[in-house]
Amino acid sequence: MPETNTVIPLHQSEHTQFDEPRRFKVFTAKQLDKIEPLKRLDDDTRFAMEVVANVLPFRVNEYVINELINWDKVPDDPIYQLTFPQKGMLAPEHFDRVADAMRGGDKDHIKAVIAEVREALNPHPAGQMEHNMPEVDDEKIDGIQHKYNETVLFFPSQGQVCHSYCTFCFRWAQFIGDNDLKIAAKEAGQLKKYIQAHPEITDVLITGGDPLVMKTKNLRAHIEPLLELEQIRTIRIGSKALTFWPYRVVSDADADDLLALFREVQASGKHLALMAHYNHWQELETDIAKEAVRRVRATGAVIRAQGPLLAHINDNADDWARLWQTQVELGIVPYYMFVERDTGARHYFEVPLAKAWNIYRDAMKQVSGIARTARGPSMSSHPGKVEIQGVTEINGEKVFALRFIQGRNHDWVQRPFFAKYNEQATWLNHLEPAFGEDTFFFEDELAAMERG
């Protein structure tokens, strides 16, 4: 009998229901009318979906449609909300402008209106383009972001798409065909050179899009050079493939080669972390999803789960508790509960910070200590990752207790600070310093960084 941590290539294993490769079939905005279950919806709903899909990116595959969505519960089904455009995802004035343009039929006018609406949706939040992209000799390096000392993000050009798109995606601007808004590496060799010039870097996060849409040979070409760098301790891969296309690690033509690559990383002495995006326990209910998790874990890679708190999808403690508990049972490490970012369909998904903290706290109370590894609620804001630690009262003033999990200056990390309680606030820039202070402790230094 093989050891339990051995991955058995499918062609050598006993017959399973997953032996045969499954065809990957995807639908985009141009094929909305080809999606069979949508035909049960009324004309107004389908038109609204088309309007929103012309502004925000839409892409969904048959596995999501047929096996993750419960169509009897539409429109309330969480995976339907996660993948299919809804009228409320655009502000009324934006929706009406695009809808009127589409009814008029002038293609140039439609294109111009859509561009204006997109620009109003804050396509690159938290200084992604202005402050996160490094420069060498006054030239920005394409496809690399370096916000925190230890970690560099890499955006391989072949991985700037996903098996399906999330309606809340904070990187939606990557997928609308505008090269001025797209972050993607043009030269694979730049990453290694940049890392070697920055000895403080220990972690590489390969992200997108979704790097696992790439063929394994292409992913290998990016990863193997990193194994030669002694300073690199952890390689992370940000992916939602375990949810949206679990066949990627089970029965795709190069699934076994991908798992062999994972083992190769582990054998090199590096830690491999698959940063899996999960938004609802429903994503982990299928047999193929569980098999995908099992096979990845058998390579020695660690799966860490993260995702935002979202109205219409998971804004209640019971769903989060069940999600974390299910993850732990499958050997996944709960990692982050994020606050929905200030971009795209933010107004549709955002949850007030006070409510977010209560949901997090109530969910934590329902699980044992081993499932309490998820940090949050965390805002990935311009100055850094800011965690809401609670609501309390100090000297008669009701306040939010906050701290940096990560910061543009690593000296900010773990420093507590306080903001006036604001029941409606949904993001850091809605908060004001407590106790009569004019600014938060980091603001002057942040302003100096922005000035360069």
C-alpha positions in Angstrom: 0.0 0.0 0.0 1.3 3.5 -0.8 1.9 6.0 2.0 -1.0 8.2 2.8 0.9 11.3 1.6 1.6 9.9 -1.8 -0.3 11.3 -4.8 -1.2 8.5 -7.1 -1.4 9.6 -10.8 -4.8 8.8 -12.1 -3.6 6.5 -14.8 -2.1 4.3 -12.0 -4.9 4.5 -9.5 -7.9 2.3 -9.1 -10.9 3.3 -11.1 -12.7 6.4 -9.7 -15.6 8.5 -10.9 -13.0 11.2 -11.7 -10.8 9.2 -14.1 -12.1 10.8 -17.3 -11.0 14.3 -18.1 -13.9 16.7 -18.1 -14.4 19.3 -20.9 -14.0 22.9 -19.7 -16.9 24.9 -21.2 -17.1 28.6 -20.3 -19.7 31.3 -21.0 -19.0 35.1 -21.2 -21.3 38.1 -21.5 -21.7 37.4 -25.2 -23.1 33.9 -24.4 -25.6 34.8 -21.7 -28.5 33.7 -23.9 -26.8 30.2 -24.2 -27.0 29.5 -20.5 -30.0 27.2 -20.2 -31.1 27.9 -16.6 -31.2 31.6 -17.3 -34.1 31.0 -19.6 -36.4 30.5 -16.7 -35.8 34.2 -15.6 -37.9 37.0 -16.8 -36.8 39.4 -19.7 -36.2 42.3 -17.4 -33.8 40.3 -15.2 -31.9 39.0 -18.2 -31.6 42.4 -19.7 -30.3 43.8 -16.3 -27.8 41.0 -16.2 -26.6 41.9 -19.7 -26.2 45.6 -18.7 -24.1 44.8 -15.7 -22.1 42.2 -17.6 -21.1 44.9 -20.1 -19.5 47.0 -17.3 -18.1 44.4 -14.9 -16.4 41.2 -16.2 -18.5 38.1 -16.5 -17.3 34.5 -17.0 -18.7 31.3 -15.7 -18.2 27.6 -16.5 -20.5 24.6 -16.7 -19.3 23.1 -13.4 -20.3 26.2 -11.5 -23.7 26.4 -13.3 -24.6 22.7 -13.0 -23.0 21.6 -9.7 -22.5 24.6 -7.4 -25.7 26.7 -7.9 -29.0 25.6 -6.6 -31.3 27.1 -9.2 -34.4 26.5 -7.1 -33.1 29.1 -4.7 -32.2 31.8 -7.3 -31.8 34.7 -6.9 -30.8 34.1 -3.2 -28.4 31.2 -3.9 -25.0 32.4 -2.7 -23.0 31.0 -5.6 -25.5 32.6 -8.1 -24.8 35.9 -6.4 -21.1 35.2 -6.5 -21.0 34.6 -10.2 -24.0 36.1 -12.0 -24.4 39.9 -12.5 -27.3 41.5 -10.5 -28.9 44.9 -11.3 -28.0 46.3 -7.9 -24.3 45.8 -8.6 -24.3 49.1 -10.4 -25.5 52.3 -8.9 -28.9 53.3 -10.3 -27.5 56.3 -12.2 -24.8 54.1 -13.8 -27.2 51.3 -14.6 -29.6 53.7 -16.3 -26.9 55.3 -18.4 -25.6 52.0 -19.7 -29.1 50.6 -20.2 -30.2 53.7 -22.2 -27.0 53.5 -24.3 -27.6 49.8 -25.0 -31.2 50.5 -26.1 -29.9 53.2 -28.4 -27.6 50.8 -30.1 -24.8 53.2 -31.1 -21.7 51.1 -30.4 -19.3 54.0 -30.0 -21.6 55.7 -27.5 -22.1 52.4 -25.6 -18.4 52.0 -25.3 -17.8 55.6 -24.2 -20.5 55.3 -21.5 -19.2 52.0 -20.2 -15.7 53.5 -20.0 -16.9 56.5 -17.9 -18.8 54.2 -15.6 -15.8 51.9 -15.1 -13.6 54.9 -14.2 -16.0 55.9 -11.5 -15.7 52.4 -9.9 -12.2 53.0 -8.6 -10.6 50.3 -10.8 -7.3 50.0 -8.8 -7.9 50.6 -5.1 -5.3 50.9 -2.3 -2.6 52.4 -4.5 -2.1 49.3 -6.6 -0.9 51.2 -9.6 0.6 54.3 -8.1 2.4 53.0 -5.0 2.7 49.2 -5.2 4.5 48.8 -8.5 8.3 49.0 -8.0 10.6 51.0 -10.2 14.1 50.3 -11.4 15.9 53.3 -12.9 12.7 55.3 -12.8 10.9 52.7 -14.9 7.9 50.7 -13.4 8.3 47.0 -13.6 5.3 45.4 -15.2 3.6 42.5 -13.4 5.2 43.0 -10.0 3.8 44.6 -6.8 5.9 45.1 -3.7 3.9 46.7 -0.9 5.1 44.9 2.2 8.8 44.2 2.9 8.8 40.4 3.0 6.3 39.7 0.2 6.4 40.4 -3.5 3.3 39.8 -5.8 3.9 38.4 -9.3 1.2 38.6 -12.0 2.3 36.2 -14.9 0.7 37.3 -18.1 -0.6 33.8 -18.9 -2.6 33.7 -15.6 -4.6 36.9 -16.0 -8.0 35.2 -16.3 -10.0 32.8 -14.0 -12.0 29.7 -14.5 -15.0 31.9 -13.5 -15.2 35.5 -12.3 -16.5 36.6 -8.9 -19.0 39.5 -9.1 -17.3 41.2 -6.1 -13.7 40.9 -7.5 -11.4 43.7 -6.4 -9.2 43.0 -9.5 -12.1 43.3 -11.9 -10.1 45.9 -14.0 -7.7 43.0 -15.0 -10.4 41.4 -17.1 -12.0 44.2 -19.1 -9.5 44.4 -22.0 -8.0 47.7 -21.0 -4.2 47.4 -21.1 -3.7 50.6 -19.2 -5.5 49.0 -16.2 -4.0 45.6 -16.5 -1.2 44.3 -14.2 0.8 41.6 -16.0 4.4 40.6 -16.4 5.9 40.9 -19.9 9.2 39.3 -19.0 9.5 36.2 -16.8 13.2 37.0 -15.9 12.4 40.3 -14.2 11.0 38.7 -11.1 14.2 36.8 -10.2 16.3 39.9 -10.8 14.1 42.0 -8.7 14.1 39.6 -5.8 17.9 39.3 -5.9 18.2 43.0 -5.6 15.9 43.0 -2.5 17.2 40.6 0.2 14.3 41.5 2.5 12.0 39.5 0.3 11.2 36.0 1.6 7.8 35.3 0.1 6.5 35.3 -3.4 2.8 35.3 -4.1 1.9 34.3 -7.7 -1.5 35.8 -8.4 -3.8 37.1 -11.1 -6.4 36.4 -12.3 -5.7 32.8 -11.4 -2.2 31.2 -12.0 -3.8 27.8 -12.2 -5.5 28.5 -15.5 -1.9 28.2 -16.9 -0.6 25.0 -18.3 1.7 23.4 -15.8 4.8 23.9 -18.0 4.2 27.6 -18.0 3.7 27.8 -14.2 6.8 25.6 -13.8 8.8 28.1 -15.8 8.0 30.8 -13.3 8.4 28.7 -10.2 11.6 26.7 -10.8 13.9 29.7 -10.9 12.6 30.7 -7.5 13.8 27.4 -6.0 17.4 28.5 -6.7 17.0 31.6 -4.4 18.1 30.8 -0.9 16.3 33.9 0.4 12.9 32.7 -0.7 11.2 30.6 2.0 7.6 30.5 0.9 5.9 30.4 -2.5 2.3 31.2 -2.5 -0.2 30.6 -5.3 -3.5 32.6 -5.1 -6.2 30.6 -6.7 -9.9 29.8 -6.8 -9.5 26.7 -8.9 -10.4 24.4 -6.0 -13.8 26.0 -6.1 -14.4 27.0 -9.7 -12.6 24.1 -11.5 -11.4 21.4 -9.1 -10.7 19.1 -12.1 -7.5 21.2 -12.5 -5.8 19.1 -9.9 -7.7 15.9 -10.5 -8.3 15.0 -14.1 -7.1 17.8 -16.4 -4.5 16.6 -18.9 -1.6 18.0 -16.8 -3.1 17.6 -13.4 -0.5 15.0 -12.3 2.3 17.2 -13.6 0.9 20.1 -11.5 0.9 18.0 -8.4 4.5 16.9 -9.2 5.5 20.5 -9.4 3.9 21.1 -5.9 6.0 18.2 -4.6 9.1 19.6 -6.2 8.7 22.9 -4.4 8.3 21.1 -1.1 11.3 18.8 -1.8 13.4 21.9 -2.4 12.9 23.0 1.2 10.5 25.8 0.3 7.1 26.0 1.8 4.3 25.9 -0.7 1.0 27.6 0.3 -2.1 27.4 -2.0 -4.0 30.6 -1.0 -7.5 29.3 -1.8 -10.4 31.7 -2.2 -13.6 30.4 -0.5 -16.7 32.5 0.1 -19.3 29.9 1.2 -19.4 26.4 2.5 -21.5 25.4 -0.5 -18.3 25.5 -2.6 -16.9 22.5 -0.6 -19.9 20.3 -0.8 -19.2 18.4 -4.1 -17.2 15.2 -4.2 -14.8 16.6 -6.8 -14.0 19.6 -4.6 -13.1 17.4 -1.7 -11.0 15.2 -3.9 -9.1 18.2 -5.2 -8.3 19.3 -1.6 -7.1 15.8 -0.7 -4.8 15.6 -3.7 -3.2 19.0 -3.1 -2.7 18.3 0.6 -1.0 15.0 -0.3 1.8 16.8 -2.0 2.8 18.5 1.2 1.4 21.9 0.2 -0.7 23.7 2.8 -4.1 25.1 1.7 -4.9 28.4 3.4 -8.4 29.8 2.9 -9.4 33.4 2.6 -12.3 35.5 1.4 -14.3 38.6 2.0 -17.4 39.2 4.1 -20.1 39.9 1.5 -23.7 41.1 1.7 -26.0 38.7 -0.3 -23.5 35.9 0.0 -22.1 35.2 3.5 -23.1 38.1 5.8 -24.1 35.9 8.7 -22.1 34.1 11.5 -23.6 30.7 10.8 -22.3 30.5 7.2 -18.8 31.5 8.3 -18.7 29.1 11.2 -19.8 26.2 8.9 -17.3 27.3 6.3 -14.4 27.3 8.8 -15.4 24.1 10.4 -15.7 22.4 7.0 -12.3 23.7 6.0 -10.7 22.3 9.1 -12.3 18.9 8.6 -10.8 18.8 5.1 -7.4 19.9 6.4 -7.6 23.5 5.1 -6.3 26.3 7.4 -8.8 29.3 7.8 -6.6 32.3 7.1 -8.5 35.6 6.5 -11.9 37.2 6.6 -11.5 40.3 4.5 -13.7 43.4 4.4 -15.0 44.1 0.8 -12.7 46.5 -0.9 -13.7 50.0 -2.1 -14.0 49.2 -5.8 -16.3 47.7 -8.4 -19.7 46.6 -7.0 -18.6 47.6 -3.5 -22.0 49.3 -2.6 -23.8 46.0 -3.3 -21.6 43.8 -1.2 -20.2 46.0 1.6 -21.1 45.4 5.2 -20.6 48.0 8.0 -17.5 47.5 10.0 -19.4 47.2 13.2 -21.6 44.5 11.8 -18.6 42.7 10.2 -16.9 42.5 13.6 -20.1 41.1 15.2 -20.4 38.5 12.5 -16.7 37.5 12.9 -17.0 37.3 16.7 -20.3 35.3 16.6 -18.8 32.9 14.1 -15.7 32.4 16.2 -17.8 31.6 19.2 -19.3 28.6 17.3 -16.0 26.8 16.5 -13.2 25.3 18.5 -9.8 26.8 18.9 -8.4 24.9 15.9 -10.8 26.7 13.6 -10.1 30.1 15.0 -7.0 30.8 12.9 -8.8 33.1 10.5 -7.8 36.8 11.1 -10.2 39.6 10.6 -12.2 41.4 9.7 -9.3 42.9 7.8 -9.2 45.9 5.4 -6.6 45.7 2.7 -6.3 49.4 2.6 -3.8 51.9 1.2 -1.6 52.1 4.4 -1.8 48.3 5.0 -3.9 45.4 6.3 -6.0 46.9 9.2 -7.8 44.5 11.5 -10.9 45.4 13.4 -10.2 44.0 16.9 -13.4 45.1 18.5 -15.7 47.7 19.7 -15.1 49.1 23.2 -15.5 52.1 25.5 -12.6 54.1 26.8 -13.0 57.1 29.1 -16.6 57.2 28.1 -16.0 57.2 24.4 -17.2 54.4 22.2 -14.4 53.4 19.8 -13.2 50.8 17.3 -10.0 49.1 18.4 -7.8 48.6 15.4 -4.3 47.3 14.5 -2.1 46.7 11.5 -1.5 43.1 10.5 0.7 44.5 7.7 1.8 48.0 6.9 3.7 50.0 4.3 6.1 50.6 7.2 6.7 47.4 9.0 7.1 49.4 12.3 3.3 50.0 12.1 2.6 46.2 12.5 0.7 45.2 15.7 0.5 48.8 16.9 -3.0 49.3 18.3 -4.9 52.5 17.5 -8.5 53.7 18.0 -11.2 55.3 15.8 -14.5 56.9 16.8 -17.3 54.4 16.6 -19.2 54.9 13.4 -22.1 52.5 12.8 -22.3 53.2 9.0 -18.6 53.1 8.2 -17.6 50.4 5.8 -13.9 51.3 5.1 -10.9 52.8 6.8 -11.3 56.2 5.2 -14.8 56.5 6.8 -13.2 56.5 10.3 -11.9 59.4 12.4 -9.3 59.3 15.1 -10.7 58.9 18.6 -9.9 61.0 21.8 -9.7 64.3 20.0 -6.7 63.4 17.8 -6.4 65.1 14.5 -4.8 62.2 12.6 -4.1 58.5 13.0 -0.5 57.8 14.1 0.6 56.7 10.6 -1.0 59.4 8.4 1.9 61.9 8.3 4.4 59.2 7.4 2.0 57.8 4.8 1.6 61.3 3.2 5.4 61.6 3.1 5.6 58.3 1.3 3.1 59.5 -1.3 5.1 62.6 -2.0 8.1 60.4 -2.6 
